[in-house]
Amino acid sequence: MKASIVDLRYRMKDVLGALDRGEKVVVLYRGKEKAMITPISGPAGGRSKSAKTADQPLFGLWSDREEMADPAYYLRQLRESRSSARGKRK
């Protein structure tokens, strides 16, 4: 399927329908091909083997980092440092 920028904006349901059918969507900008949107899963919603999280190349990238042993704590620390920096500006 080919879809212009206007199609992406106003006919997204049709574009998503094409992706659900397993079709690739070529995005056109001013009549020229700019990008291609490919479906994550195959037709009829069946997931392919390459769509598994563990098979992705970046899965487990930080598994050896000690500070990531508790991701929730690590994230709280990151957010706390940002929020305290905002308080100092005021």
Contacts in CASP RR format, 6 or more apart in sequence:
PFRMAT RR
TARGET T0000
AUTHOR 0000-0000-0000
METHOD contacts of the structure
MODEL  1
MKASIVDLRYRMKDVLGALDRGEKVVVLYRGKEKAMITPISGPAGGRSKS
AKTADQPLFGLWSDREEMADPAYYLRQLRESRSSARGKRK
1 15 0 8 1.000
1 18 0 8 1.000
1 23 0 8 1.000
1 24 0 8 1.000
1 25 0 8 1.000
1 26 0 8 1.000
2 25 0 8 1.000
2 26 0 8 1.000
2 28 0 8 1.000
3 11 0 8 1.000
3 14 0 8 1.000
3 15 0 8 1.000
3 25 0 8 1.000
3 26 0 8 1.000
3 27 0 8 1.000
3 28 0 8 1.000
4 27 0 8 1.000
4 28 0 8 1.000
4 29 0 8 1.000
4 31 0 8 1.000
5 27 0 8 1.000
5 28 0 8 1.000
5 29 0 8 1.000
7 14 0 8 1.000
7 15 0 8 1.000
8 15 0 8 1.000
8 27 0 8 1.000
15 25 0 8 1.000
15 37 0 8 1.000
18 25 0 8 1.000
19 25 0 8 1.000
19 37 0 8 1.000
19 39 0 8 1.000
20 39 0 8 1.000
20 43 0 8 1.000
20 45 0 8 1.000
21 43 0 8 1.000
22 39 0 8 1.000
22 41 0 8 1.000
22 42 0 8 1.000
22 43 0 8 1.000
23 39 0 8 1.000
24 36 0 8 1.000
24 37 0 8 1.000
24 38 0 8 1.000
24 39 0 8 1.000
25 36 0 8 1.000
25 37 0 8 1.000
25 38 0 8 1.000
26 33 0 8 1.000
26 35 0 8 1.000
26 36 0 8 1.000
27 33 0 8 1.000
27 34 0 8 1.000
27 35 0 8 1.000
27 36 0 8 1.000
27 37 0 8 1.000
28 34 0 8 1.000
40 47 0 8 1.000
40 51 0 8 1.000
41 47 0 8 1.000
41 48 0 8 1.000
41 51 0 8 1.000
42 48 0 8 1.000
49 55 0 8 1.000
53 59 0 8 1.000
62 68 0 8 1.000
67 74 0 8 1.000
68 74 0 8 1.000
END
